[in-house]
Amino acid sequence: MKTKRDRSLSLLRTSAPWLSCAALLAMTSCGTDEQLNPVPLTTTSTSDPDGGAGGDAGAALRSLVDRKLFGTMPLGNRFHDPGFTMLDGSGWMPIDYTYEVINQIARAHLARTPGGQPALRLWPPPSHPEATVVGEAKGAAGPIVVSVWFGRADGQDPAIDSGATLIGLFLDGTPSGVDIALDTDPAPITLDGMRWQRLSTQLDDGPVGFSYFRVVNRGDYPLVLTSPILVPVDAQRDLASSHQGRRRPLRKAEARALTAATERKRRQLGLPDQPKR
């Protein structure tokens, strides 16, 4: 049985920590009556962080430029992938001289292009004088205009050893090709060491259904093309061309490229290949 003395000692042991904290707070609050001045987090320094060294000599190696995501591309552009984001055959398909799909294209990341549009680079084949890439576009009834910019970094006119053709099925049921002609207005321009030329053609009646845009590089250097444009003339009169396109029968290479493109499209849709003739 606890005595009165034992109960007093137990109460003292329990209360001792609280009494110590109270005494410490009292000493802190009563230790001074003077106002405490806050210590600044930063101090003014007279030292030079660069150690007195001067700036780099010459102009800056790089500079930032403002660029719109799709440049001046019209909203009604009927190309399936004008931004060159699908290079696996669903938007753009490279074809070599054996008319098999090969990896010879890549998106070109350039600071400046005519119109500020995305660009695609088409490399020349190592063992054949011609490389081809085919893009897909939706047809349009009535007059249309087709245009594209070609560029090269070797200083040569890019349209000398390259070309573009619109391939499609027209109202009379005949597959035909239309050459995209070289423009003299606007004149060729040079941006960041790359020379650019515009090609365009206008048609009284566009192809029906889906059509294909075939670009050929026959040079020794990569060819760069900007987003091609296919729009109705009435919807985009500022893009009208002075060249009136003429339909012609498909050449052998164009027919084979069209066959390769349509077969790839059928496989993507899960359709069986057409029987060989």
ABEGO torsion letter per residue (X at the ends): XBBAAAAAAAAAAAAAAAAAAAAAAAAAAAABABBBBBBBABBBBABBAAGGBBBBBEBBABBBBBBBAAEABBAABABABAAGABAAGAABBBBBAAGBBBBABBBBBBABBBGGBBBBBBBBBAABABBBBBBBBBBBBEBBBBBBBBBBAAGBBAAAABBBBBBBBBAAGBBBBBBBBBBAOBBBBBBGGBBBBBBBBBBABBBBEBBBBBBBBABABBBBBBBBBBBBAAABAAABBABBBBBBBBBAAAAAAAAAAAAAAAAAAGBBBBBBX
